[in-house]
Amino acid sequence: MQKTITMTFGGAIAVALMLGALYAWFNAADRALSSDHPDVLRWAARSLAVAAAAGAQVVALWLVVGRMYENRTFNLGLRFVGAVVCCVAVVAAAAFGWAARG
């Protein structure tokens, strides 16, 4: 029972993160028009969308796939790579956002 709840909760979080990533990616240009540097702010929003998508994959691998199958080296490697991509994208989004301010 707890396994099913965890998998359902993890799937819902992953879907919500992917929907947020798609929304941020496709609406980045519209949101950036009010800035002095719209191209940099657009890249910041798109980097944040990549971070959300990578986070969704990490959550799906951890809470859904990790509960269905036992933790193997390949699954752990995919989680690690997804986490690294997520962290790099968050740092890039912060750097682009900071650059867009001034």
PEURUR-V203604 format. One record per pair of residues at least 4 apart in sequence whose C-alpha atoms are under 8 Angstrom apart, sorted by the first residue. I is the first residue (numbers start at 1). J is the second residue. D is the distance in Angstrom with one decimal. If there is no record, write none. Layout:
i-><I	I>
j-><J	J>
d-><D	D>
//
This chain:
i-><1	2	3	3	4	5	6	6	6	7	7	7	7	8	8	9	10	10	10	10	10	11	11	11	11	11	12	13	13	13	14	14	14	14	14	14	15	15	16	17	17	17	17	17	18	18	18	18	19	20	20	20	21	21	21	21	21	21	21	22	22	23	24	24	24	24	24	25	25	25	27	28	28	28	28	28	28	29	29	29	31	32	32	32	32	32	33	34	35	35	36	36	37	37	37	38	38	39	40	40	40	40	40	41	41	41	41	42	43	43	43	44	44	44	44	44	44	44	45	45	46	46	47	47	47	47	47	48	48	48	48	49	50	50	50	51	51	51	51	51	51	51	52	52	53	53	54	54	54	54	54	55	55	55	55	56	57	57	57	58	58	58	58	58	59	59	60	60	61	61	61	61	61	62	62	62	63	64	65	66	66	66	71	71	72	73	74	75	76	77	78	79	80	81	82	83	84	85	86	87	88	89	90	91	92	93	94	95	96	97	98>
j-><5	6	7	67	8	9	10	63	64	11	63	64	67	12	64	13	14	59	60	63	64	15	59	60	63	64	16	17	56	59	18	55	56	57	59	60	19	56	20	21	52	53	55	56	22	52	53	56	23	24	49	52	25	48	49	50	51	52	53	26	49	27	28	45	46	48	49	45	46	49	31	32	41	42	43	45	46	33	38	42	42	37	38	39	41	42	38	38	41	100	100	101	41	100	101	42	100	43	44	96	97	99	100	45	96	97	100	46	47	93	96	48	92	93	94	95	96	97	49	93	50	93	51	89	90	92	93	52	89	90	93	53	54	86	89	55	85	86	87	88	89	90	56	86	57	86	58	82	83	85	86	59	82	83	86	60	61	79	82	62	78	79	82	83	63	64	64	65	65	66	75	78	79	66	67	79	67	68	69	70	71	75	75	76	76	77	78	79	80	81	82	83	84	85	86	87	88	89	90	91	92	93	94	95	96	97	98	99	100	101	102>
d-><6.4	6.1	6.2	6.7	6.1	6.0	5.9	6.4	7.5	6.0	5.7	4.7	6.9	6.2	7.7	6.2	6.1	6.3	6.2	5.1	6.1	6.1	7.9	6.2	7.6	6.5	6.1	6.1	7.2	7.4	6.2	7.7	4.3	6.8	6.0	5.8	6.1	7.1	6.2	6.1	5.6	6.4	7.3	5.4	6.1	6.6	5.3	6.1	6.1	6.1	7.3	7.2	6.0	7.5	4.2	6.7	7.9	5.4	5.7	6.1	6.8	6.0	5.7	6.2	6.6	7.6	5.6	6.7	5.1	5.6	6.3	6.1	7.9	5.1	7.9	5.6	6.5	6.6	7.6	5.6	7.7	7.8	4.7	7.2	5.5	5.5	5.5	7.2	7.3	7.5	7.3	7.8	6.4	5.4	7.8	5.9	7.5	6.4	6.3	5.9	7.3	7.1	5.5	6.3	6.4	5.9	5.5	6.2	5.9	7.3	6.7	6.2	7.1	4.3	7.0	7.6	4.8	5.4	6.2	6.7	6.3	7.7	6.2	5.3	6.8	6.4	4.9	6.2	6.4	6.0	5.4	6.2	6.1	7.2	6.3	6.0	7.0	4.4	7.1	7.8	5.0	5.7	6.1	7.2	6.4	8.0	6.3	5.5	7.0	6.4	5.2	6.2	7.0	6.9	5.9	6.1	6.0	7.9	6.7	6.0	8.0	5.4	5.7	6.4	5.7	7.5	5.1	6.4	4.8	5.8	7.2	7.9	6.5	4.9	7.4	7.1	6.0	6.5	6.1	6.3	6.0	7.6	6.3	6.7	6.3	6.0	6.2	6.3	6.2	6.2	6.1	6.1	6.2	6.2	6.1	6.2	6.1	6.0	6.2	6.3	6.1	6.0	6.2	6.1	6.1	5.9	6.0	6.1	6.1	6.6	7.4>
//
